[in-house]
Amino acid sequence: MPETIKDTKDLYSCLADEQMEQIGGGYWYIRVGSEYAGVPQRWLLIFSEKAYEREMKTFRKNLKKEFEKERNRTEASA
């Protein structure tokens, strides 16, 4: 399931790191049962260390950009 689906995000937020099993190469996984749109499903959630690092790098870059933009607005209005 894509991470953009609310049920997937909710499930990720409930999981503890130690519940996941390491595959190797920076990957972890967990098998879970779920129901989506009234249909019982089996999900395999996979965590990638490298993908997480890329997301965090992008997040920090965007946060810095927003901080600079806000700082420039504040200085311009002073």
N, C-alpha and C positions, 0 to 999 in steps of 0.2 A: 504494500500500500504506500502511496506517496506520503511524504511527511506533511504535505499541505492539507490533508484531511484532518479535521478536528479530532477525531477519535485516535488517530495516530499520535498527534501532539499530546493529547491527554495521557495516553499510555506511556509515552516516553517520560513524561513528568512524574509518573508514579513509580517508575523502575529505579531500583538501586543498582549502582555499577556492579556490585558483587553478584547480582542475579544473572548477569550475562556471562556467557562462556566464551573464552578466547579461541579464535580460529587460528590466529597467527598472522604475521605480516601487518599488524596494526588493526585487525578486524575482530569485533566481538559480535555475538548474536544471542537471541533468545527466541524460543518458540512460544507463541501465545494463542489462545482461542479468543475469538471475538465474534461480534455480530454486527454487521453493517447493512443498513437498509433492510432489516428483517431477515437477512441471510446469514446463517452460521458460517464462520470462516476460520481458517487456520492461518496465522500470520507468522512470518519469520522476519523479525526486526534485526537489522544489521547496522552496527555502528562502525564507521571508518575514522580512524584517528587522523589521517591525512585530509579527509573532507572536512572534518571538524576544524582543523588548523586553518584551512583555506577560508572557511566561514568566519572564523574569529578574526583573521587578518582583514577581511572585507569589512566586518563589523567595526573594528577599531579605526580603519581608514575613514569610514562613513561618519563615525562618531567624532573624529578629529575635524573632519570637514564641517560638520554641523556646529561644533564648538567654535571654530574659526569664524564661521558665518555669523553666529550670534554675537561673538566678541566684536566683530566689525560693525554690526548694527548698533551695538551699545556705544561704541566709541564715536560713531557718526552722529548719534543723537545727543551726545554730551557736549 
